[in-house]
Amino acid sequence: MRVLHVDSARGWRGGQNQVLLTAVGMQARGIDVTLACQGGGVLETRARQAGIHCIPLRFHSDISPMAILGLRRVFEERAIDVVQLHDPHAVSAGVFAARGRIPIVATRRVDFPLRGRLSRRKYRACRRVICVSEAIVRVLEAAGVAAERLHLVHEGVLDRPALPDAESALRELGVPRNSLVVGTVAALTDHKDYETLIAAAALVAPRFPRVRFLAVGDGELRSALEQRVRDAGLREQFIFAGFRDDVDRLLPVFTIFCLCSHMEGLGTSLLDAMAFQLPIAATAAGGIPDAIEDGVTGRLVPPRNPSALAEALVGLLSDEEERRRLGAAARQRFDAEFTADQMVERTLEVLEVAIGSGSRASRVRAAAVKRSPRVRYR
């Protein structure tokens, strides 16, 4: 099988990590893997370091003629069997480049509604669509994508040891020794809803003098959010760490992991927290309930509800035994559903079905996949 992965992002977020994990995992299984990605981007650099064959392209928008032409050349020169398109711009370029001649599989990682005729048509044109959560399945069904083309394949992350010297990393960020750390790892964008986290922090901080809120990530809203923190009188309690490439140093020393998005495909930082056995307080937005069951593997609260989030955080900060119980349960759930190996295997099953659609062998394979609990059809 010759697989081409396509991603248009220049920066690095959870989606690009998923692309790299998928490509590396497939190559380790003997698949012939090529990655077409934004030239000069972080993904290209890291993929080359991992030994993945990369082809740099230029993506500018939903319609990027140079990327479309570049993909057509790749299809022909490398005799590609199937294409996995990992973000909306990649889906546009891939659909136009393939012109129905090569099986294409889109991956949808966000639960934003599809707006506009082009957005709806390009996903309908894909032979299969991988949805990383039930919420995304519902979004695509509402947009008119045929239910039999939709596959639920949860994202997955690596199980890895914590990086050393975490305490010194906290000190560098100005977190005092023996603090209770409520941490989050998320871009500073609207749908991550840091405003709710800041409002909840203002309710929690007076009750716990040792608490510190640590935001790991960057984005266009940083200046506005820093001002919001100052206005709330939380300059000492709320720390913006910016983008970090040593998150595995910080996660293990979080007292609580918090994710308060009002929209969320699934959230790979949430899966990282589960892997590190952290107690989690999160909103019941998008795909988050696929991973977190309230009172079982974490605490879930309604989105955009600072008082409910504050109540959940106070309950966890007050009860060390409850934190241990929820963290252990989250780790068990991670092992059962959200490892990188599971994600790669399930993705390969979908690609195989897409390649063989129409042949007798593919019908047998599709029936086997449909019966498997690992890839669920709607």
C-alpha positions, 0 to 999 in steps of 0.5 A, a space after each residue: 500500500 502506498 499512502 500519501 498524507 496531506 496537511 497544510 498547516 505551517 505551525 504545530 498543534 495537536 492535529 499535526 502531531 496526529 499526522 506525524 504519529 499516523 505516518 510514523 506508525 504506518 511506516 513502521 508497519 511496512 506501509 510506503 508512506 509519503 507526506 505532502 505538507 507546507 514547505 518550511 513548516 514545523 511538520 516537515 521538519 519533524 517528519 524528516 527527522 522521523 525518517 518520513 519522505 516529505 514533499 513540500 508544497 505551498 498551501 494558501 487557502 481552500 483553493 491553492 493551485 500550486 498545491 493542487 498541481 503538486 499533488 497531481 504530480 505526486 499521485 503520478 510519480 509515486 503511484 499512490 494507492 490512497 490519500 489521507 487528507 488531514 485538514 480542511 485546506 488539504 481536503 480541498 486540494 486533494 479533492 481537486 487534484 484527485 478528480 475521482 481517480 484516486 481513493 481519498 479519505 478525509 480526516 475531520 478533527 474539529 466539530 465546527 459546522 460545515 459552512 458554505 457549499 464548497 465545504 459540504 461538497 468536498 467532504 461529500 466527494 471523499 470516499 471515506 471520512 474519518 471522524 475523531 469523535 461522535 460529535 464530528 460524526 453528527 456534524 458531517 451527517 447534518 451536512 449531508 455526508 452519507 452515513 456509510 462513508 463516516 468512520 469513528 476513529 478516535 485520536 491516540 497519543 503515545 504512552 511515554 515517560 515523563 521528561 525529567 526535572 519538572 520542578 525546575 521547569 515550574 520554577 522557571 515559569 514562576 510557580 512557587 514550590 508546593 503550589 496546587 497547579 491547575 494546568 491546561 495545554 491549549 491554543 489561545 483561541 476563541 473555541 478553547 474559551 480561556 475567558 471561562 477558565 479565567 472567570 473560574 480562576 477568580 472564584 477558586 483563587 480566594 479559597 486556595 492561596 497556593 493554587 496557580 493556573 498555568 496555561 501552556 500554549 500561544 495564539 492570537 488572543 494572548 494579549 487580550 487574555 493577559 489583560 483579562 487576567 490583570 482585570 480579574 486581579 490574578 496576575 500572580 495566580 494565572 501564568 501564561 507559559 506560551 508555546 512549549 516543546 517540553 510539555 511532558 515535563 510539565 504535565 506530570 506535575 499538574 495537580 489537575 488538568 483542565 480543558 474548558 473549550 466551548 467547541 472541541 473535536 476531541 482534544 489530544 492534550 486531554 488524551 495526554 493528561 489521561 496517559 499521565 494519569 491526571 485528574 481532569 476537569 473539562 467541559 462537556 463540549 464536542 468530543 470531550 465526552 467520548 473520553 471523559 465520563 463525569 464522575 468516572 474518568 473526570 469531572 464534566 461541566 457545561 460549557 461557558 459556565 464559570 461557576 460550574 467549572 469553579 465548583 468542579 475545581 474546588 471539589 478536586 482541589 479539596 480531595 486528594 483521594 478523589 484526584 487519585 481515583 479519577 486519574 487512575 480511571 482516566 489511565 485505564 480508559 486511555 489504555 482501552 481506547 486512545 493509544 497511538 497504536 490503536 489509532 493507526 490500526 483503525 485508520 489503516 482499516 479504513 484506508 483498506 476499505 477505501 482502496 478496495 471499494 467495489 472488488 469482492 475482496 474489498 467487500 469481504 474486508 469491509 464486512 469484517 471491518 464493519 463487524 469490528 468494534 474498533 471501527 464503528 460505522 454510523 
